[in-house]
Amino acid sequence: MRGRTARTARAAVAAREADVIVLGCTGMLGVAAALQERLAAEGPFVPVVDPTGAAIMWLESQVRLGVRPSRATYLPPRPKDRIA
C-alpha cells in the first residue's frame, strides 16, 4: 500500500497537481509520517495529512475556543407529544 501511495503522491506533485497530500480514511499509525519522509527523501518537502489526526485536532481546537455548531442551520428538534 505504501509503495502505490508514494508513487501516486509523487506523480501528483511532479505534475504540479498537488502541494499537499491528504490521505483518505487511514487509521494506520505512522503511514502519514512515513510517506512524508519518503517523499522528502526523493524530492521537495510535501506535507502529508492524516485525516484522523486532523479531525481530532480540529475538534480539540473547537472545544478550546468554545465554538459550537450554529443553530441557524441546525435547528433544535420540534417538541414532541409524549405518550405515557
Helices and strands as residue ranges (DSSP letters): H 2-14, E 21-22, H 31-42, E 48-49, H 51-65
